[in-house]
Amino acid sequence: MKKYLSALAALIVAASASAFDKTVNIVVTNPSKEARKSVPVVMKLSDVDNVVSATVTLNGKEIPCQLDDLNDDGIFDEVAFVTDMQKKETQEFRVLLSDEGEQKKYDARTYGYIGIRDRQNDAKKQKHQQIKSVTFPKETNPYNYIYPHGAVMENDMVGFRVYADHRQSLDYYGHRNLRCDVAETGFYTTQAQRDKGYGEDVLYTGSTYGCGALHGWDGKNAVMFENVRNRTQTVVCDGPVRTILDIKNKAWRPYEGCKPVDITTRYILYYGHRDVEVQVTFSRPVADIQLSTGIVDIVEGSTEFTDKKGLRGDWGRACAGNNPQVYDTITVGLGIYVPKEYYKGDSHFTDGKDHLPNQAYVQVVGTQEDNMHYWFACTCDIETFGFKGMKEWFQWLRDWKKELEQPAVIKVVPISR
């Protein structure tokens, strides 16, 4: 019996030793003289094995956080949360990480979705099957088989879909009120839903970038993802803090004789933000490939803004689908910012294929390395929480660039193991 009890005690001690609770402090400083809303705070978990739950507190008050597995290997890679900060303020968060239990559920404040379209003729009976990821060979055009034509990301302020075909343009869903509602409208808002304050598709993207897609560049026109082995769209995560989409093009050859390259474009949309962070990774350095991003030139009354240093925007009247008989004409503001290390210059293109407004304000970009990043942002005049006009939007773009160039300072301080 004594041997049994001793063995049992040893097992209990071993089990206790195998479990862990690790607490760290994250010190966040706003270096700006301006207050900031929903400042993203992200901690990598590369030094902590097998985290399955996390709790974040500020001054003893718990705040929503999100654990994300970014490469689908079953292991959480990052913990993320957002915080509001006063000018020059420093905040100290306590983060408890554990390898036991389950992650607490918080209210979902972002939304990510991709589905397979139900081909039933009766629209009232259609139930589109949600999926996490889908891959198509280059010979296949998945546009009409994916619902709603591509992967979706949304928060309380803005919504987007990334078209699943070779264009991979970003279409913009404007919000009337601060809430997520694409799950209910599916990007195809009815008049009854509009009357209840739901948002709607407000942009025609055509054969352009829409708002912020990455393409190649041949000196005059965008080079899209036609010459690839396959294309993959993945909803990486969504939750109380952020939604992440990955768009991967395998063995892309943007010009004849180009060594093939895999390119993954990651879109990160945080709660409380109208801007999207874009992180691009390549399977090799791409000094030999000229790239481009940009925003659609909203032809009807479009006014352009540029500082010729990576910041560009426009303001004008847009009509989704380019069909005023179906869609309302809505004033839209778009913006894009490319850091100076990737920005090569401004350009413009018109595809010239038909009468549709397939024009774009182009940012020619490039990198000597195997990665790059930039941001884009949107607004529209159906927002009850938005901007009064073009001048206010363009000033917001200037302030936005300053904030991106002066990010919050984040320091992780382990305090126990």
C-alpha distance (Angstrom), angle and dihedral (degrees) to the residues before:
residue distance angle dihedral
M1 . . .
K2 3.81 . .
K3 3.80 89.7 .
Y4 3.81 89.2 49.5
L5 3.82 92.2 50.1
S6 3.79 91.1 46.1
A7 3.79 91.0 50.9
L8 3.81 90.9 47.0
A9 3.80 90.6 49.8
A10 3.80 90.0 50.4
L11 3.79 90.7 51.8
I12 3.81 91.1 50.1
V13 3.80 91.0 50.0
A14 3.81 91.1 47.3
A15 3.80 91.6 48.8
S16 3.78 90.6 48.8
A17 3.78 90.8 48.9
S18 3.79 92.1 51.1
A19 3.81 93.1 55.1
F20 3.79 120.1 73.6
D21 3.77 143.7 -170.8
K22 3.77 114.3 -163.6
T23 3.77 121.8 -171.8
V24 3.78 123.4 -163.0
N25 3.77 133.7 175.9
I26 3.79 118.6 -133.3
V27 3.80 112.4 -159.0
V28 3.81 113.1 -160.0
T29 3.81 123.2 -171.3
N30 3.79 126.9 -170.1
P31 3.84 104.1 -146.2
S32 3.80 92.5 -171.5
K33 3.79 129.9 97.7
E34 3.81 86.7 -134.6
A35 3.81 129.0 78.4
R36 3.81 114.7 -113.2
K37 3.80 132.9 -151.0
S38 3.81 127.1 -144.6
V39 3.80 96.5 -0.7
P40 3.84 107.1 -167.7
V41 3.80 115.7 -123.6
V42 3.81 117.4 -171.5
M43 3.80 128.8 -180.0
K44 3.79 121.3 -168.9
L45 3.80 116.0 -135.4
S46 3.80 97.8 -154.9
D47 3.83 91.5 118.9
V48 3.81 94.7 48.7
D49 3.81 119.7 68.3
N50 3.80 126.2 -144.4
V51 3.80 100.8 -1.8
V52 3.82 109.2 178.6
S53 3.81 101.5 166.4
A54 3.78 138.3 28.7
T55 3.80 135.3 -174.5
V56 3.81 124.0 -166.3
T57 3.80 124.1 -162.9
L58 3.80 133.9 -179.1
N59 3.81 115.7 -161.8
G60 3.80 88.0 -15.8
K61 3.82 94.1 -52.7
E62 3.80 117.7 118.0
I63 3.79 117.1 -127.8
P64 3.83 128.4 -168.9
C65 3.79 116.0 -89.9
Q66 3.78 135.2 175.8
L67 3.81 132.6 -140.9
D68 3.80 113.1 -151.4
D69 3.80 132.5 -164.8
L70 3.80 100.1 -156.3
N71 3.81 100.3 -177.5
D72 3.83 100.4 36.8
D73 3.80 95.3 -117.9
G74 3.80 94.8 127.8
I75 3.81 93.8 -105.1
F76 3.79 123.3 106.9
D77 3.81 111.2 -120.8
E78 3.81 103.6 -177.1
V79 3.78 143.2 18.4
A80 3.81 115.1 -147.9
F81 3.79 137.8 -174.8
V82 3.82 138.5 157.0
T83 3.79 131.1 -130.3
D84 3.82 139.0 -172.7
M85 3.82 114.2 -125.4
Q86 3.79 136.8 -168.2
K87 3.81 120.4 -135.5
K88 3.83 113.4 -68.2
E89 3.82 89.2 -2.9
T90 3.81 124.5 153.3
Q91 3.81 119.8 -155.1
E92 3.80 128.0 -171.1
F93 3.80 118.3 -150.8
R94 3.78 126.9 -167.7
V95 3.81 114.4 -143.8
L96 3.80 120.4 -166.4
L97 3.81 113.9 -161.3
S98 3.80 122.4 -169.7
D99 3.79 139.7 176.4
E100 3.81 91.5 -147.1
G101 3.80 135.1 72.5
E102 3.79 127.0 14.7
Q103 3.76 132.8 -68.3
K104 3.80 111.8 -92.9
K105 3.80 115.2 -110.9
Y106 3.79 115.9 -121.6
D107 3.79 128.3 -177.2
A108 3.81 109.5 -72.6
R109 3.78 106.8 -115.1
T110 3.79 97.3 170.0
Y111 3.80 131.3 46.8
G112 3.80 134.1 -151.9
Y113 3.78 124.9 -178.1
I114 3.78 145.3 164.4
G115 3.79 125.1 170.2
I116 3.79 144.4 177.3
R117 3.77 111.3 -113.8
D118 3.81 117.8 -113.5
R119 3.80 106.9 -129.7
Q120 3.80 96.2 -156.6
N121 3.78 111.9 132.5
D122 3.79 92.8 -136.0
A123 3.82 105.0 79.8
K124 3.81 91.7 -164.1
K125 3.81 90.2 62.8
Q126 3.78 97.5 44.4
K127 3.80 115.1 119.9
H128 3.78 111.8 178.3
Q129 3.80 113.8 -147.0
Q130 3.79 113.5 -123.5
I131 3.81 115.9 -132.7
K132 3.80 134.6 178.7
S133 3.80 100.9 -139.7
V134 3.79 140.0 2.9
T135 3.82 133.5 -169.3
F136 3.80 126.3 -161.6
P137 3.82 129.4 -174.3
K138 3.80 116.1 -121.8
E139 3.82 91.8 -105.7
T140 3.82 90.1 64.4
N141 3.79 125.5 78.2
P142 3.82 104.3 -153.7
Y143 3.81 95.5 -178.8
N144 3.81 95.9 108.3
Y145 3.80 95.1 37.3
I146 3.81 98.1 56.1
Y147 3.79 120.4 75.3
P148 2.97 116.9 -108.0
H149 3.84 90.5 7.2
G150 3.81 91.3 -87.6
A151 3.79 147.2 -1.4
V152 3.81 116.8 -47.3
M153 3.80 132.6 -146.0
E154 3.80 124.9 -178.0
N155 3.78 143.6 166.5
D156 3.80 132.1 175.4
M157 3.83 93.8 -73.7
V158 3.81 109.4 35.2
G159 3.78 142.0 11.9
F160 3.82 133.1 -158.9
R161 3.78 141.3 -177.4
V162 3.79 124.6 -157.9
Y163 3.78 110.0 -142.5
A164 3.79 111.5 -120.5
D165 3.80 96.7 -140.4
H166 3.81 130.1 81.3
R167 3.83 92.3 -72.5
Q168 3.80 96.8 60.4
S169 3.81 87.1 -170.9
L170 3.79 119.1 170.1
D171 3.79 115.3 -118.7
Y172 3.80 118.5 -158.6
Y173 3.82 126.3 -131.3
G174 3.81 111.8 -162.7
H175 3.81 122.8 -147.8
R176 3.76 127.1 -139.9
N177 3.79 93.4 -166.8
L178 3.80 136.0 22.1
R179 3.79 101.2 -91.6
C180 3.80 142.7 89.3
D181 3.79 111.6 -99.9
V182 3.84 108.9 149.8
A183 3.82 88.9 98.1
E184 3.81 86.6 66.4
T185 3.80 101.2 35.2
G186 3.81 98.3 36.4
F187 3.85 87.8 -148.0
Y188 3.82 87.0 -66.5
T189 3.78 103.2 95.1
T190 3.79 118.0 -168.4
Q191 3.78 123.0 -141.3
A192 3.79 89.5 -110.2
Q193 3.82 89.2 55.9
R194 3.81 91.7 47.9
D195 3.80 88.7 53.2
K196 3.82 88.1 55.0
G197 3.81 92.7 53.6
Y198 3.80 101.4 -97.1
G199 3.79 120.1 148.2
E200 3.80 128.3 -120.8
D201 3.80 148.1 -160.3
V202 3.82 104.9 -71.2
L203 3.81 106.1 171.5
Y204 3.78 139.0 72.0
T205 3.81 108.9 -147.9
G206 3.81 101.5 174.1
S207 3.80 112.2 167.3
T208 3.81 94.2 -23.0
Y209 3.80 136.5 93.2
G210 3.79 91.0 -89.9
C211 3.77 97.7 -153.3
G212 3.79 112.3 -18.1
A213 3.82 110.1 -25.2
L214 3.80 118.2 153.1
H215 3.82 119.4 -123.1
G216 3.77 138.0 158.4
W217 3.81 121.9 -97.9
D218 3.81 130.5 -138.6
G219 3.79 96.3 -172.3
K220 3.79 95.0 -90.7
N221 3.78 109.0 32.6
A222 3.77 142.2 25.7
V223 3.82 117.4 -93.4
M224 3.79 109.9 -143.2
F225 3.80 132.6 -163.9
E226 3.78 101.9 -81.2
N227 3.81 98.1 116.5
V228 3.81 99.7 60.1
R229 3.79 136.5 114.0
N230 3.80 92.7 -126.8
R231 3.80 143.6 -26.4
T232 3.80 126.4 -130.4
Q233 3.79 131.2 -167.2
T234 3.81 119.5 -166.6
V235 3.79 134.2 -179.6
V236 3.80 97.8 -144.3
C237 3.80 96.6 -176.0
D238 3.77 147.1 -35.1
G239 3.77 133.4 -171.8
P240 3.80 144.5 112.3
V241 3.80 95.4 -28.9
R242 3.80 113.0 27.4
T243 3.78 149.5 -10.0
I244 3.81 121.5 -136.8
L245 3.81 127.4 -164.7
D246 3.81 125.4 -172.3
I247 3.80 120.4 -156.9
K248 3.81 112.5 -171.0
N249 3.79 128.7 -171.3
K250 3.79 114.6 -167.9
A251 3.82 122.0 -145.4
W252 3.82 95.9 -7.8
R253 3.82 116.1 -169.5
P254 3.83 106.8 -171.8
Y255 3.81 93.1 -179.4
E256 3.81 137.6 18.1
G257 3.78 112.2 -78.7
C258 3.80 93.9 16.4
K259 3.78 116.0 143.2
P260 3.83 105.4 -115.6
V261 3.79 117.8 -103.6
D262 3.79 134.1 -171.9
I263 3.79 112.4 -132.9
T264 3.81 125.5 -166.8
T265 3.80 118.3 -169.5
R266 3.80 112.7 -163.9
Y267 3.82 119.2 -162.8
I268 3.83 116.7 -160.8
L269 3.81 119.3 -168.6
Y270 3.80 117.6 -176.7
Y271 3.78 127.3 -159.2
G272 3.80 111.7 -95.0
H273 3.82 94.5 22.5
R274 3.77 132.1 113.1
D275 3.80 89.8 -169.1
V276 3.81 128.9 78.5
E277 3.79 125.3 -146.6
V278 3.82 113.9 -137.4
Q279 3.81 119.1 -156.7
V280 3.81 115.6 -174.3
T281 3.80 124.7 -167.8
F282 3.79 128.3 -175.9
S283 3.81 130.1 -161.7
R284 3.79 89.5 -124.2
P285 3.82 139.0 9.5
V286 3.82 109.0 -70.9
A287 3.80 105.2 -155.4
D288 3.82 86.4 131.9
I289 3.81 94.4 58.7
Q290 3.78 124.7 77.0
L291 3.80 112.0 -149.4
S292 3.77 137.4 -168.7
T293 3.76 142.6 -166.7
G294 3.76 131.9 175.4
I295 3.78 149.7 133.0
V296 3.77 131.6 -82.8
D297 3.79 115.0 -95.2
I298 3.80 100.3 -121.4
V299 3.80 96.1 -141.9
E300 3.81 99.9 -160.6
G301 3.80 105.1 82.0
S302 3.80 92.5 -28.5
T303 3.80 116.6 177.4
E304 3.79 119.0 -168.1
F305 3.80 128.5 -145.7
T306 3.83 124.7 -168.1
D307 3.79 136.9 158.0
K308 3.84 89.6 -165.6
K309 3.79 87.1 -128.2
G310 3.79 100.4 91.9
L311 3.81 100.7 -68.6
R312 3.79 118.3 106.4
G313 3.78 136.9 159.9
D314 3.76 145.3 160.3
W315 3.78 140.9 -159.0
G316 3.81 128.7 -156.5
R317 3.77 149.9 112.4
A318 3.81 115.1 -62.9
C319 3.79 133.7 -174.5
A320 3.79 119.4 -160.8
G321 3.78 112.4 -126.9
N322 3.82 87.9 11.0
N323 3.79 85.4 -99.8
P324 3.83 115.7 120.5
Q325 3.81 90.3 -177.3
V326 3.81 89.5 67.0
Y327 3.82 104.8 24.3
D328 3.77 133.8 45.0
T329 3.79 118.9 -115.9
I330 3.80 106.1 -116.7
T331 3.79 133.3 -177.0
V332 3.80 110.0 -113.7
G333 3.79 133.4 -173.1
L334 3.81 121.0 -159.0
G335 3.79 131.1 -174.7
I336 3.79 140.0 -180.0
Y337 3.80 133.8 -173.9
V338 3.82 125.2 -165.1
P339 3.84 117.9 -174.7
K340 3.79 115.3 -116.2
E341 3.82 94.4 -109.6
Y342 3.83 89.8 65.0
Y343 3.82 102.3 30.1
K344 3.83 115.1 101.1
G345 3.80 102.8 167.6
D346 3.81 149.1 -62.9
S347 3.79 125.2 -76.5
H348 3.80 140.6 156.6
F349 3.76 135.2 -141.6
T350 3.79 141.0 -167.9
D351 3.78 116.7 -168.1
G352 3.80 92.3 -148.1
K353 3.81 93.2 -153.4
D354 3.80 98.3 120.8
H355 3.80 144.3 -18.6
L356 3.80 94.4 -77.2
P357 3.83 118.6 111.8
N358 3.79 95.1 -102.4
Q359 3.78 95.1 155.6
A360 3.78 130.1 124.1
Y361 3.78 143.6 -171.0
V362 3.78 101.7 -127.2
Q363 3.79 132.1 -149.9
V364 3.80 107.9 -160.4
V365 3.81 106.5 -147.0
G366 3.78 141.1 171.6
T367 3.77 146.1 162.3
Q368 3.81 137.8 -150.8
E369 3.79 89.4 -147.8
D370 3.81 135.9 62.0
N371 3.81 96.2 -97.4
M372 3.79 144.7 42.3
H373 3.80 139.4 169.1
Y374 3.80 141.9 -156.1
W375 3.82 141.1 156.1
F376 3.80 139.4 -124.0
A377 3.81 133.3 -167.5
C378 3.82 140.2 -170.0
T379 3.80 143.9 -163.9
C380 3.80 137.1 172.9
D381 3.80 136.4 -167.4
I382 3.81 96.0 -111.8
E383 3.82 87.6 73.7
T384 3.80 113.7 109.0
F385 3.81 87.2 -159.1
G386 3.81 101.0 42.7
F387 3.80 142.1 91.7
K388 3.79 131.2 -47.9
G389 3.77 95.8 -136.3
M390 3.77 151.2 -40.0
K391 3.81 97.5 -59.5
E392 3.79 91.4 53.1
W393 3.82 91.0 48.7
F394 3.80 93.6 49.6
Q395 3.82 90.3 48.6
W396 3.81 89.1 50.9
L397 3.81 88.4 54.4
R398 3.82 90.9 54.0
D399 3.81 91.5 49.0
W400 3.80 90.5 45.1
K401 3.81 91.7 55.9
K402 3.82 90.7 50.6
E403 3.79 90.3 51.7
L404 3.80 93.1 48.7
E405 3.80 90.4 49.8
Q406 3.81 90.6 49.9
P407 3.81 104.0 43.1
A408 3.78 126.0 179.7
V409 3.80 113.6 -82.9
I410 3.82 111.7 -120.5
K411 3.80 124.1 -166.0
V412 3.82 124.6 179.9
V413 3.81 115.5 -150.7
P414 3.87 118.2 -173.7
I415 3.82 110.8 -145.0
S416 3.81 104.2 172.8
R417 3.78 143.3 5.4
